[in-house]
Every structure is written in structure tokens, then in C-alpha cells.
């Protein structure tokens, strides 16, 4: 874990889970998405079956911008009076008090029509970590703007999701939280099953063992549609 200060100057910051660089999961996922958010370098595609090779550019169009990750605290602008150093200190202190654990297994699943890696069974420590992260770090984020609220509401939020968004800056927290590591765009029903099968085969070697959750990561959004960067890892030490 780096002791360097957290880089300033990003339009937004986010707290994500991302597997350790060099792990089988990180290497394969970064290759699939064509982007290593930690190094900031484009990656070569892995060996793919003909279907995935043909459709890959379309499938990863949005996911490649964000880098391979699972959202713990969604991207946010820093609140007035909060800078990158304050965020760095807060995440450092928070992570130091959190225990490490494992996700017993991940699998390729459909979530609202897009494909993602998700826990094969409920993982209570994961849900609890996400909830604690949102609660602890929420004061560091600026309230959503009217434009941000309007954009979120295009997703036809439930009344509860809208209330969570207004209170916590994101509609998919607490009981609405669904840990997922996005692999594709939203897919048509006719192609969903065949692409899910192909991706399950592609990722099978990286999913043979439990996934350790040993750190939280702060990602930075440069803005203007540029790709997110993994800025710093914070070890869980509780």
C-alpha cells in the first residue's frame, strides 16, 4: 500500500473495491476491459472466442471508462472545505479499523440486463463494509446538484431509492446495495445467455479461488469523459 499523498485535482473521487494488481482476476479483467486503471495504460485483449472477439468493443464501451471495480461509495465531488488530503486521511483511518475477509466465490451474472461478476451467495461482511463506508465518508462529499439528481432519476428510481439518493448521494446503498464488477453494456435478451456463457468460460480460471477483500481503493475521475484512475489502495487492518 502506498504512503504517498492522494492526488489532487480530480473532478470526483470514488471508493471502490478492486482486486490486487497482478492477481489473476485483475489481470484478466483489465485485459478484457482494455485498461489498467492503476498504471493508466491500455491493455491487450486476452485470447477470446470468436463471438467475444467480434463483440468486445461494443460490450465494454462504458465499463472500460470506469476500470474494473465494484462500487462501495459512488463517485462524488468533494464538499466545500474538503480537499484530497482530508479524504486521504479519512479513508486511511477508516480502512485501518476494518477487518479483512474473503468473498467465497464470484460468478458471471446478469444484473438488470448487463453482465457482471457478483458473489455466488450472500456475503454479509461485504454488505456491512459497504454500509459502513457510506456512513463514514458521506460527510466528505458535496450534495448532488440538480443536474446530477435529474440524471439519476432517469433510471426510474423507487421511492426508497430516491430517498437514499437524497440522503446519501447514491440510490443503491444499504438494503439496495448490490456488489457487482461490471463486464458489459446492457444486452438484448436474445444475446444475454450466450455472452454470459462465453464470459463465464473466459473468467473461470480467475474465479477458482475465493476473492480476498484486503483493501479499499480511491479512484479519481478526471472529468470530461476521461478514464478513471486508481489513485491509492488503503489496507484493511482491523
Residue pairs with C-beta under 8 A, 6 or more apart in sequence:
1 215
1 232
1 233
1 234
1 235
2 232
2 233
4 232
5 84
5 85
5 88
6 84
6 85
6 87
6 88
6 91
6 218
6 231
6 232
7 84
7 220
7 229
7 231
7 232
8 83
8 84
8 85
9 84
10 84
10 220
10 221
10 222
10 223
10 229
10 231
11 77
11 221
11 222
11 223
11 224
12 75
12 76
12 77
12 220
12 221
12 223
13 75
13 76
13 78
13 84
13 87
13 218
13 219
13 220
13 221
13 231
14 71
14 73
14 74
14 75
14 76
14 218
14 219
14 220
14 221
14 228
15 72
15 73
15 91
15 133
15 137
15 216
15 217
15 218
15 219
16 69
16 70
16 71
16 72
16 216
16 217
16 218
16 219
16 230
17 69
17 70
17 72
17 179
17 213
17 216
17 217
18 26
18 37
18 38
18 67
18 68
18 69
18 70
18 217
18 219
18 230
19 25
19 26
19 29
19 68
19 211
20 26
20 212
20 214
20 215
21 36
21 38
21 39
23 206
24 205
24 206
25 106
25 203
25 206
25 207
25 211
26 68
27 206
28 46
28 202
28 203
28 205
28 206
29 68
29 117
29 181
29 183
29 203
29 206
30 36
30 37
30 43
30 67
30 68
31 43
31 44
31 45
31 46
32 45
32 46
32 56
32 60
32 68
32 183
32 202
33 43
33 60
33 63
33 64
33 67
33 68
33 183
34 42
34 43
34 44
34 45
34 60
34 64
35 41
35 42
35 43
35 64
35 67
35 227
36 42
36 43
36 67
37 67
37 68
37 69
37 219
37 227
37 228
37 229
37 230
38 229
38 230
40 227
40 229
45 53
45 56
46 202
48 56
48 202
49 198
49 201
49 202
51 194
51 195
51 198
52 59
52 195
52 198
52 199
52 202
55 195
58 185
59 183
59 184
59 185
59 187
59 195
60 183
60 184
60 185
61 185
62 182
62 185
63 182
63 183
63 184
63 185
64 227
65 225
65 226
65 227
65 228
66 182
66 219
66 227
66 228
67 219
67 227
67 228
67 229
67 230
68 181
69 181
69 217
69 219
69 228
69 230
70 179
70 180
70 181
71 170
71 172
72 129
72 130
72 133
72 134
72 216
73 133
73 134
73 137
73 138
73 141
73 170
74 169
74 170
74 172
75 219
75 221
76 140
76 141
76 142
76 169
77 141
77 142
78 84
78 87
78 140
78 141
78 142
79 139
79 140
79 141
79 142
80 142
82 140
86 140
87 137
87 140
87 218
88 218
88 232
90 136
90 137
90 140
91 137
91 216
91 218
91 234
92 234
94 132
94 133
94 136
94 137
94 216
94 234
95 215
95 216
95 234
95 235
95 236
95 237
96 234
96 235
96 236
96 237
96 238
97 237
97 238
98 129
98 132
98 216
98 236
98 237
98 238
99 125
99 236
99 238
100 212
100 213
100 214
100 236
100 238
101 125
101 126
101 129
101 212
101 213
102 210
102 211
102 212
102 213
103 119
103 123
103 126
103 179
103 210
103 211
103 213
104 119
104 120
104 121
104 123
104 210
105 119
105 120
105 121
105 207
105 210
105 211
106 117
106 118
106 119
106 120
106 181
106 207
106 211
107 117
107 118
107 120
107 200
107 207
108 115
108 116
108 117
108 183
108 196
108 199
108 200
108 203
109 115
109 116
109 117
109 118
109 180
109 196
110 192
110 196
111 118
111 178
111 180
112 186
113 186
113 187
113 189
113 192
114 182
114 183
114 184
114 185
114 186
114 187
115 182
115 183
115 184
115 187
115 192
115 195
115 196
115 199
116 180
116 181
116 182
116 183
116 184
117 180
117 181
117 183
117 203
117 207
118 178
118 179
118 180
118 181
119 126
119 179
123 179
125 213
126 179
126 213
127 177
127 179
129 213
130 173
130 177
130 179
131 173
131 174
131 177
133 216
134 168
134 170
134 173
134 174
138 168
138 169
141 169
143 169
144 152
144 165
144 166
144 169
149 165
149 166
152 165
152 171
153 162
155 171
157 165
157 171
160 176
161 171
161 172
161 176
162 171
164 170
164 171
164 172
164 173
164 174
164 176
165 171
168 174
172 178
183 199
184 195
184 199
187 195
213 236
214 235
214 236
215 233
215 234
215 235
215 236
216 233
216 234
216 236
217 230
217 231
217 232
217 233
217 234
218 230
218 231
218 232
218 234
219 228
219 229
219 230
219 231
220 228
220 229
220 231
221 228
222 228
222 229
